[in-house]
Amino acid sequence: YATLYIQYKEGTRNLLEQEIDKMGLSGRLLFSEDEFLERRVESTMKLFPLLLIFSAICILISVSGVWSVIILSCRKRRREIAIRKTFGARTWDVFSIFLRQYGVILAVASVPAFGLGFLFINHWRGQFQQQAVVSWWIYALVLAGMAALIYLVVVCSVLRTARENPADVIKSE
C-alpha cells in the first residue's frame, strides 16, 4: 500500500483519472490540493473545541489569580487607604495609586510574555506549508484586554475598600 501524490492543473482532473484507469490503478481516490489540505487538518479541527475549552479554563484561572492578588492587596492596605482618606485623599487618588502599581506590573510582565509568545508562535507556524500571518494588533488586543481586566478589578476592589468609614477601619486595626 502506497500513497501517490500528483499535482495537476485545474480542469485536467478527468484526463488524469482516465490515465490512472489506463494504468490499472482505478479505485483510488483523487483529491485536489484543497481537498488534500482539508483532510490533513481535519484532526486539528476536531481538536479545536477541546483547545477552546482549555483556553477558557486558563483564562478563568488567570482572572481569578489577578482578582485575588488585588483584593488581598486592598485588604492589607485598608489602614493606609483609611489614613489617606482621613487626610483628604479622594477615591480617585487611591485608584491612581493602585492603577499605577498594577500598570507597571502589567507592562513588565507583558514584555517577556509577548516576546516568548511571538517566538513560540513563529516556531509553531514554521511546521505548516500555508502559514497565517500573526499581526501586531492581536498582541495589542490582548494587552488592552488585560489592562481592562486589571482596571475593572482595581475599581471594584478599591471602591469597596474606599467606601468604608476611615474611623471604623483605624479602630479595628
Secondary structure, 3 states (H helix, E strand, C coil): CCCCCCCCCCCCHHHHHHHHHHCCCCCCCCCCHHHHHHHHCHHHHHHHHHHHHHHHHHHHHHHHHHHHHHHHHHHHCHHHHHHHHHCCCCHHHHHHHHHHHHHHHHHHHHHHHHHHHHHHHHHHHCCCCCCCCCCHHHHHHHHHHHHHHHHHHHHHHHHHHHCCCHHHHHHHC
